[in-house]
Each structure stands twice: as structure tokens, then as C-alpha cells.
Amino acid sequence: MRHATWLTVLIAAFSLLGGAESEAGLFCGIGRYRSCPQESCQPCQDYCQARTCNSGCYKTVHETTWCTETYQECQTVMDTCVEKVPVTCNRTIRETCWRDECYTVCKPCYQTHYRDECYTVRVPHHQTCYRTVCHQVRKPCYQTCYRNVTYTVCKPCYQTHYRTCSYTVRKPHYQTCYRDVCCTGYRTETQTCYKTVCHTVCRPITETRCEQVQCGEWQIVKECIPGPVVDRVVSTPGSFCWDEQNCCCVYKPGCCRTEKVQCPPRVCCKKVWVPKTVTRNVTCTRYVTETKQCQVPYTTCHRVPYTYTKQVPYTTCSWTCETQCRQVPYTTCTYTRECRTKQVPYTTCTWTCENVSRQVPYTTCTWTCEQRVKKVPYTTCTMTQQTCTRKVPYTTCRQVCETHYVTKTRCVPRQVMVTKTRCVPKTVCRQVPVDPCAGQCAAGNAGSGCGNGCLAVDPGCAAPMTAAGNGATCVQ
């Protein structure tokens, strides 16, 4: 773009400076005629004699023209490369270790004992007796009867009729046409190059060693715990006694007492830590740094435009109107009266008296006293001291050297041959006809050439301006 701008400026400058000479020399002086006066182009002498005198004289004229030249230039291009660089850092690893710790616990020991306790119990003796009771009952007797009822109903009669309706329908007519569209596409041309890159590689070396590790496992131990002793309220059975005032049996509840009751035992599961020592192999890896060279490919690409033509479809639509007829149904309804009869049921009730007798039970109760002995449990508790061992965790820290890779971007220069265009001056030689008589007159030989009928020719009208180098000018 920069060279094209300079080329335009140079062409405009040369056209302004040498416009007259270029216009005069174009097509052997024909382009100069438009700047000559009209009287200069009128015939003033004998053309045949002038043609005879000027037929064999030519002059070599050198002209400078500008030509377009293509040349190759080496240009530096920066490519962006991405590479992985190893970075070594230290990482802290925390490990959990276990140590034995002794502690003392107080373990309760429960023991159940029993003592004899005497108490008196009143035992009831119940007896059921029956008496006859008579009473009168009214019993209903239901009877269903029917009566005739007359009613009128309206019965609908439906009838379907049809009428003709006209309507207009617009029908579309579609047509698909195609037109040519000129499109510009781009294709990508790639080129793969290689460069040598030095990088550092960490080679791992694995070593194995044996070490003692303190570990263990949890075991579940079942322990039976006796149930607690609670108070329970016990009620003695009640009794029925005859009430003479109300003439019925009355229930009298028994007395309540509180007694000690032990709940059932429960089984408790607890975890117990059982330590043990295990020998295991520990694998350690260390890294050794090595420098290697490798060929890293990189790809350069540029887009090349190309033109292609494709058919693009488009659709045209035209509408036509059309009249159609259809049958539309409608329904008419008429009612007719009709008399009907139905049976309506109704119920009648009559009462009858009836004597009924039933046996009514009643209970008599007598009490007797009894002496009884029961075992009353009680629990004693003694505390015993016991030494236990448990595993207490603690944390240790150690440093581990690790290597990870970091991606870094850098620019790599490379030389690329670029094709450019420039304007180069070029000298062109051509033969221009000149007037031989004018040369003889200028040399002082006027009697030999100019007086023998050799006519002077205006060089501005017969030849380009570049050929008028002997002082000849156009006659105004």
C-alpha cells in the first residue's frame, strides 16, 4: 500500500512537468495539434517539395519511462511459541501417628439381692345369681301400599334440515425461481515449520523401603447392664355389694399399694481399640533433571480469496379466488304432550303390645384374708478401678520436593521472503524525423540548400516537441 501511494505521486508529478513533451511525442506529434493555432495548420507551401526534402532525415530521441518491477525482500516475523517449563517447589505433607496413653476408669459392679417380706391379702369370692324381670314392649308393624298417580310429559321431536351457503376461497400458487449470486470465499493454506527447543525433563527414580506402622482395629464388646428398680402402683380387685335403697348391685373398687419392681436388663455394645504393628513397603520417588532437545513444529497459515457463483432460490406467490358451496345443517324441535300413570308407594304403621320377661344377673361377693410372702429385690453397687490403654493421634509434618510444569509464552523471530513492487526508470530510444534543410540553413550553407526550393517545415505541426531540438518553433 505504501509503494502504491508513492507510485501515484510520482506519476502525477511527471505528468505535470513533462505533459507538453509527452503530448507532443504521442503518436508522432498528432497529440500536439490541439494546442496549435488554426492558421498554423493551414497549407502554406508545396507539400510534395516539403515531403521530398524531409523524407530521409531522422533523429534518435531518448525518453525516460517508469516501469513496475517485482523484487524479493527478507522481512523478520515474530512467532509466538508456548512451552512448558518445570518448576520445583516444596510441599508440606501432614501424617497422623499414634501413641499409647494409659488412663484409669472406675467401673461400677452391680449385685442384686432379695429379702422376704410378709403381707396380708384379702381374696374375694364372687357368686353370680339371677332374678326374673317382666316388662311390656310395644312393637311396630309396618305395611307398604301403592296408589296410582297420573302426570303429563312433553316429548321433543327433532328434525334436521340443510341450506346452501356460498363462500370464496383464495388459493396460493407458489413458484420457485433461481438467481446467480457471486460470492467470495477464503481458503486457508498452511505451512508446517520446525524449530529446535531445549527443555528440561525430570526422570523419576523409584525406591522401596520397609517400615513399621502402628495400627489397630475396633472390636465390638457386649455388656449386660441390669435394669433399674422402679415403683409400681398395684390395685386390688373391687367387689359388688347389694344396695337396698336403689335395689341394685354397686361396684366398690379395691385399695391401691406401691411395690418395688426391677426393669429387665439391657445389653450395651461398645467399641474397644485393639492395637497391632504392621510391616509395609513404602515407595519413594525422586527426580533427576535431564536436558533434551526436540523439534517443535509450528504452523503458519494465510487466507487466499477465491470467487464462486451459486444459485440462490427464491419463491414467488400469486393468489386466485374461487367460489365454493357447502350444505349447512340446522335442527328444528317440536313438542308433543303425553299422559302417563305411575305407582307411588306409601307406608302405614300399627302398634301391638307384648309382655317380655328376662333374667337379670347380679353378683355377690365374700372376702377372706390370706398371709403371703414375696421376694423383694434390691441392688448394691461397688466401684472398681481399671487401667485401660488407648491410642492418641498426633500429627507430624515433612517436606516433599515436587516438580510441576508452568506454561510460558515467548516470541521467536524468523525470516520470511516478501514479494514487493516498485517503480524503476527506463530509457527508451526511438527515431524522430527532422528537417534537413533547417540544419543546412543553420550551418551557414543557405545558397546550396535553402534556395533550391527546400521549404521550411514547422516542427510543432510535423514532429513531436522532443524532435524540435534545432531551435524551430511553431508559427503563431
Secondary structure, DSSP 8 states (H G I E B T S, - for coil): -HHHHHHHHHHHHHHHHSHHHHHHHGGGGGGGGGGS-TGGGS--S-HHHHHHHHTT-EEEEEEEEEEEEEEEEEEEEEEEEEEEEEEEEEEEEEEEEEEEEEEEEEEEEEEEEEEEEEEEEEEEEEEEEEEEEEEEEEEEEEEEEEEEEEEEEEEEEEEEEEEEEEEEEEEEEEEEEEEEEEEEEEEEEEEEEEEEEEEEEEEEEEEEEEEEEEEEEEEEEEEEE---EEEEEEE---EEEEETTTTEEEEE---EEEEEEE---EEEEEEEEEEEEEEEEEEEEEEEEEEEEEEEEEEEEEEEEEEEEEEEEEEEEEEEEEEEEEEEEEEEEEEEEEEEEEEEEEEEEEEEEEEEEEEEEEEEEEEEEEEEEEEEEEEEEEEEEEEEEEEEEEEEEEEEEEEEEEEEEEEEEEEEEEEEEEEEEEEEEEEEE--HHHHHHHTT-IIIIITTT-----HHHHS-GGG--SS-----
